[in-house]
Amino acid sequence: MEIVEVNGLRIGLNEQVKIMGVINLSPESFYKGSIKTGPGSILQSAIRQVKEGADIIDVGAKSTAPYLETEITPEEESERALKGIKIILDEVKKPLSIDTTHAKVAKAALDIGASMINDVTGLNDDPELAKVAVEFDVPIILGATQLHRFQGNPTERVITSLEHSLKVAQEAGIGLDKIIIDPDIGFHRIKDFKWYKIDAHILTHLDLLTNKLKQPICIGLSRKSFIGKILDIKDPKDRLYGSLGATSIAILHGASLIRPHDVRETLETIRVIEKIKEFGLETK
């Protein structure tokens, strides 16, 4: 497996699982508890997440949830993103990721100090985004997208989608040592499968992504709707424990980077799993 470095932070096989804390600057986001729009709340959230163990802060200025009407202009997205990033960079010395599908937004964020790109569309929406990643020589997270275009079970479709994105990235000049893959838990609706079972299938078959694609895997499932479906919990604010359970499955099946809203709780879950695995291999 490739090891991807973000400002010296190593992500991949045999490395400790890393945490990417989430700060949403978009009032449209599905989990209202993650939304920070005022300067004070943005900074306090970033400081708290770093104190609780976040290795990277992922800043998003537009909701990417596929079932929400969240379209705003790239100009408005850039304005929101730059406001938040400037506030955080003044006080927090951790790598910042820009969660966007637009090249213009990514370029603006990288210009002022962001360290990586998180593109849930896997370079399928804006072909210029790959050029920005090459220009700034930064890591990029590629999400799986539009699985209905492909054939097979959900995990096979994720692999095909990510293979396409990896090809696009490499043809643009992005090295494999700069790419993290994300199966986009919570994004998929395929006619032949119940939507919540799609996420379950992917999470329990992450090893197939590792074996086939050889890239570190990022998982973002915090408080998402499939957890609400399983537990019959409508409000995302009540889905923390379900999120930790699903996170455990992701880690046991090979995730290298977890993207939660709740950093301390997720970190403790991860470290317990890692230590149990370590102790379980000891003979004395």
C-alpha positions as CSV (number, residue, x, y, z in Angstrom):
1,M,0.0,0.0,0.0
2,E,1.1,3.6,-0.7
3,I,1.9,5.8,2.2
4,V,0.5,9.3,1.8
5,E,2.2,12.2,3.7
6,V,0.4,15.4,4.6
7,N,3.0,17.9,6.0
8,G,5.0,14.9,7.3
9,L,1.9,13.1,8.7
10,R,2.0,9.5,7.4
11,I,-1.3,7.8,6.4
12,G,-1.5,4.2,5.3
13,L,-0.8,0.6,6.1
14,N,0.8,-0.2,9.5
15,E,0.6,3.5,10.5
16,Q,-1.7,4.5,13.4
17,V,-5.2,5.4,12.1
18,K,-5.4,9.2,11.7
19,I,-8.3,11.5,12.4
20,M,-9.6,14.3,10.2
21,G,-11.9,16.5,12.2
22,V,-14.8,18.2,10.4
23,I,-15.7,21.9,10.4
24,N,-18.7,22.8,8.3
25,L,-19.0,26.5,7.3
26,S,-22.2,25.7,5.4
27,P,-25.5,26.3,7.1
28,E,-27.0,23.7,4.8
29,S,-25.1,20.8,6.3
30,F,-27.2,17.8,7.4
31,Y,-25.8,17.8,11.0
32,K,-26.4,21.1,12.5
33,G,-24.1,20.5,15.4
34,S,-21.1,20.6,13.1
35,I,-22.0,24.0,11.6
36,K,-19.7,26.9,12.6
37,T,-20.2,30.3,10.9
38,G,-19.0,32.9,13.5
39,P,-15.3,33.6,13.9
40,G,-15.3,32.6,17.5
41,S,-17.1,29.3,17.0
42,I,-14.9,28.4,14.0
43,L,-11.7,29.0,16.0
44,Q,-13.0,27.3,19.2
45,S,-14.1,24.2,17.2
46,A,-10.7,23.9,15.6
47,I,-8.8,24.4,18.8
48,R,-11.0,21.8,20.6
49,Q,-10.6,19.3,17.8
50,V,-6.8,19.6,17.8
51,K,-6.8,19.3,21.7
52,E,-8.9,16.2,21.4
53,G,-6.6,14.5,18.9
54,A,-7.4,15.6,15.4
55,D,-4.4,15.2,13.0
56,I,-6.0,17.2,10.1
57,I,-8.9,19.7,10.0
58,D,-11.2,19.3,7.0
59,V,-13.0,22.6,6.2
60,G,-16.1,22.5,4.0
61,A,-18.0,25.6,2.8
62,K,-20.8,23.8,0.9
63,S,-22.7,20.7,1.9
64,T,-22.0,17.8,-0.5
65,A,-24.8,15.6,0.8
66,P,-26.5,14.3,-2.4
67,Y,-30.0,14.4,-1.1
68,L,-29.9,18.1,0.0
69,E,-30.5,21.2,-2.1
70,T,-27.3,22.9,-1.4
71,E,-26.1,24.6,-4.5
72,I,-24.3,27.9,-4.0
73,T,-21.9,29.7,-6.3
74,P,-18.1,28.9,-6.3
75,E,-17.6,32.6,-5.3
76,E,-19.8,32.2,-2.2
77,E,-18.2,28.9,-1.4
78,S,-14.7,30.5,-1.7
79,E,-15.7,33.5,0.5
80,R,-17.0,31.1,3.3
81,A,-13.9,28.8,3.0
82,L,-11.3,31.6,3.0
83,K,-12.9,33.2,6.0
84,G,-12.8,30.0,8.0
85,I,-9.3,28.9,6.9
86,K,-7.7,32.2,7.7
87,I,-9.2,32.2,11.2
88,I,-8.0,28.6,11.9
89,L,-4.5,29.0,10.4
90,D,-3.8,32.0,12.7
91,E,-4.0,29.7,15.7
92,V,-3.9,26.0,14.7
93,K,-0.7,24.4,13.5
94,K,-2.2,21.3,11.9
95,P,-2.7,20.5,8.2
96,L,-6.0,21.9,6.8
97,S,-7.9,20.1,4.1
98,I,-10.4,21.9,1.8
99,D,-13.5,19.9,1.2
100,T,-14.7,21.1,-2.3
101,T,-15.6,20.0,-5.8
102,H,-14.5,23.2,-7.4
103,A,-11.0,24.0,-8.7
104,K,-11.3,27.7,-8.0
105,V,-12.3,27.1,-4.4
106,A,-9.4,24.6,-3.9
107,K,-6.9,27.0,-5.5
108,A,-8.0,29.9,-3.3
109,A,-7.7,27.7,-0.1
110,L,-4.3,26.3,-1.1
111,D,-3.1,29.8,-1.9
112,I,-3.6,30.9,1.8
113,G,-2.2,27.7,3.4
114,A,-4.5,24.7,3.1
115,S,-2.5,21.5,2.7
116,M,-4.7,19.0,0.8
117,I,-7.9,18.6,-1.2
118,N,-11.0,16.5,-0.4
119,D,-13.1,15.9,-3.5
120,V,-16.1,13.7,-3.0
121,T,-16.6,13.5,-6.8
122,G,-13.3,11.9,-7.5
123,L,-12.4,14.5,-10.1
124,N,-15.6,13.8,-12.0
125,D,-17.2,17.2,-11.6
126,D,-14.4,19.7,-12.3
127,P,-11.5,18.4,-14.4
128,E,-9.5,21.5,-13.5
129,L,-9.3,20.3,-9.9
130,A,-6.6,17.7,-10.8
131,K,-4.5,20.5,-12.3
132,V,-4.7,22.4,-9.0
133,A,-3.5,19.4,-7.0
134,V,-0.5,19.1,-9.4
135,E,0.3,22.8,-9.3
136,F,0.4,22.9,-5.5
137,D,1.8,19.3,-5.2
138,V,-0.7,18.4,-2.4
139,P,-2.4,15.1,-1.5
140,I,-6.0,14.6,-2.6
141,I,-8.8,12.4,-1.3
142,L,-10.8,10.9,-4.2
143,G,-14.4,9.9,-3.5
144,A,-16.4,7.3,-5.4
145,T,-19.3,8.7,-7.3
146,Q,-22.2,7.8,-9.6
147,L,-22.2,4.1,-8.9
148,H,-25.3,3.6,-10.9
149,R,-23.0,3.8,-14.0
150,F,-21.3,0.6,-13.2
151,Q,-22.1,-3.1,-12.7
152,G,-21.8,-5.5,-9.8
153,N,-22.4,-5.4,-6.1
154,P,-21.9,-2.1,-4.3
155,T,-18.2,-2.7,-3.4
156,E,-17.4,-3.8,-6.9
157,R,-19.0,-0.6,-8.2
158,V,-17.0,1.5,-5.8
159,I,-13.8,-0.1,-7.0
160,T,-14.7,0.6,-10.6
161,S,-15.5,4.2,-9.8
162,L,-12.3,4.7,-7.9
163,E,-10.2,3.0,-10.6
164,H,-11.6,5.6,-13.1
165,S,-10.7,8.5,-10.7
166,L,-7.2,7.1,-10.1
167,K,-6.7,6.9,-13.9
168,V,-7.8,10.5,-14.3
169,A,-5.6,11.6,-11.5
170,Q,-2.5,9.9,-12.8
171,E,-3.0,11.1,-16.3
172,A,-3.1,14.7,-14.9
173,G,0.2,14.0,-13.1
174,I,-0.9,13.2,-9.6
175,G,1.3,10.5,-8.1
176,L,-0.1,7.6,-6.3
177,D,1.8,8.7,-3.2
178,K,-0.5,11.7,-3.1
179,I,-3.9,9.9,-3.3
180,I,-6.2,8.7,-0.6
181,I,-9.5,7.0,-1.6
182,D,-12.9,7.3,-0.1
183,P,-15.9,5.1,-0.9
184,D,-18.3,7.9,-0.1
185,I,-20.4,6.2,2.6
186,G,-23.9,7.7,2.6
187,F,-23.8,9.0,-1.0
188,H,-25.1,6.1,-2.9
189,R,-28.6,5.1,-4.1
190,I,-28.6,2.1,-6.5
191,K,-32.0,0.8,-7.7
192,D,-31.1,-2.9,-7.2
193,F,-30.0,-2.5,-3.5
194,K,-31.5,-1.1,-0.3
195,W,-29.6,2.2,0.3
196,Y,-28.6,1.4,3.9
197,K,-27.3,-2.0,2.9
198,I,-25.1,-0.4,0.3
199,D,-23.1,1.3,3.1
200,A,-23.0,-1.9,5.1
201,H,-21.7,-3.9,2.2
202,I,-18.9,-1.4,1.5
203,L,-17.8,-1.1,5.1
204,T,-17.5,-4.8,5.5
205,H,-15.5,-5.2,2.3
206,L,-13.0,-2.4,2.6
207,D,-10.2,-5.1,2.4
208,L,-11.2,-5.6,-1.3
209,L,-10.5,-1.9,-1.9
210,T,-7.1,-2.2,-0.2
211,N,-6.2,-5.4,-2.1
212,K,-7.3,-4.0,-5.5
213,L,-6.3,-0.3,-5.3
214,K,-3.4,-0.3,-2.9
215,Q,-4.2,3.2,-1.6
216,P,-5.0,4.4,2.0
217,I,-8.8,4.6,2.7
218,C,-10.6,7.5,4.3
219,I,-14.0,6.9,5.8
220,G,-16.5,9.5,6.7
221,L,-19.6,8.1,8.2
222,S,-20.2,10.2,11.3
223,R,-23.9,10.5,12.1
224,K,-25.0,9.6,8.6
225,S,-28.5,8.5,7.6
226,F,-27.7,4.7,7.3
227,I,-26.9,4.7,11.0
228,G,-30.2,6.5,11.7
229,K,-32.0,3.9,9.6
230,I,-30.4,1.0,11.5
231,L,-31.2,2.4,14.9
232,D,-34.4,4.2,13.9
233,I,-33.0,7.5,15.0
234,K,-34.1,10.5,12.9
235,D,-32.0,13.3,14.5
236,P,-28.2,13.2,13.6
237,K,-27.4,14.6,17.0
238,D,-28.4,11.3,18.6
239,R,-26.3,9.1,16.3
240,L,-22.9,9.3,18.1
241,Y,-22.9,5.7,19.5
242,G,-24.0,4.2,16.3
243,S,-21.3,6.2,14.5
244,L,-18.6,4.7,16.8
245,G,-19.9,1.2,16.2
246,A,-19.7,1.7,12.4
247,T,-16.3,3.3,12.8
248,S,-15.0,0.2,14.5
249,I,-16.1,-1.9,11.6
250,A,-14.3,0.4,9.2
251,I,-11.1,0.3,11.2
252,L,-11.2,-3.5,11.5
253,H,-11.6,-3.8,7.7
254,G,-8.7,-1.5,6.8
255,A,-9.5,2.3,7.1
256,S,-6.5,4.5,7.5
257,L,-8.1,7.9,8.0
258,I,-11.4,8.6,9.8
259,R,-13.4,11.8,9.3
260,P,-15.6,12.3,12.4
261,H,-17.5,15.2,13.9
262,D,-16.7,13.8,17.4
263,V,-12.9,13.7,17.7
264,R,-12.3,12.6,21.3
265,E,-14.8,9.8,21.2
266,T,-13.6,8.5,17.9
267,L,-9.9,8.7,18.9
268,E,-10.6,6.6,22.0
269,T,-12.5,4.0,19.9
270,I,-9.6,3.8,17.4
271,R,-6.9,3.5,20.1
272,V,-8.8,0.7,22.0
273,I,-9.2,-1.3,18.7
274,E,-5.5,-0.8,17.9
275,K,-4.3,-1.9,21.3
276,I,-6.6,-4.9,21.5
277,K,-5.2,-6.0,18.1
278,E,-1.7,-5.4,19.3
279,F,-2.1,-7.2,22.6
280,G,-3.9,-10.1,20.9
281,L,-0.8,-10.8,18.9
282,E,1.4,-11.0,21.9
283,T,2.1,-14.4,23.5
284,K,3.3,-13.1,26.9
